[in-house]
Amino acid sequence: MPKSNLEFWIDLLTYILPFLQLLILVIPFLGERPLFDLQRDFWNIFSKRGYAILFLGALLTYFTIKQSIVTKDLAVIDAQEVKDAEIKRDKYNQAKIDSASQKTNEMLAKYGFKVDSKNEEIVKILQDPNLKKLTIVNGESPLLSITDVIFDKENKNKLTFKIRSFDASSYDLNLRLDIFGLTNNDKDFILLTKDFNLFGTVNIVNKDQSLELYKEFNFIKSYNVLYFRLHGTYEKYDGTLIPIDNYAMLNKSQNDGKLQIPTLESVNQIKIYLNTRGLK
């Protein structure tokens, strides 16, 4: 069943189940004849109200089972969407690395050089044993990303943020953090903090190294689900400006509290939330 149909069933059952429960509670007080009389013959043991309660009870049981099945199916779909997003991201990153490596090798070969992967050096392709090796700066573009958000075990309002620079070093970081919480039974977004200067002035994060920030937010422990938006700019070693606008999600009760990739639907809802309020 499509996800939209499952969500429709969840919304519908939210109203049907309480209504059936209300009817079952009210009907016994309507009318004077008892709900059942064991002294009557078999087909007349239950009054009309008695049969009505039996029917409503059967409906309530069916819809309760239906709600459980739909909820499980929806959870499976959500989990698959997260898994697919992770696979897509990994494939994209690997393709980017492979493409960059191939171009680098072709360019170096054109000028008589090759990559010494073991020593992370670039060397001249000559048979002269006395030739010195030449080392140059890695020309890859860095990929900056949030890799982890960790709750303090003693103070649930304190968080440790970790960002990592993949592929190459990142320079002159100008990063801002937006934090969103979910309200109304985890359905509606609320902006908790906007444009927080995450790391102040940072000149460099070395290749494959992480940068950490330990920060307290008084509102954090009030929300079970949090969304993080990391946006701003950083630079490549040659001064090339690289924009960043990444999203991550943290659900305290799922995935052992580890950082997750939010669904595309959630990201779009956050963007709509910001646009309707004239925020960037």
Order of alpha helices (4+ residues) and beta strands (2+ residues): alpha-alpha-beta-beta-beta-beta-beta-beta-beta-beta-beta-beta-beta-alpha
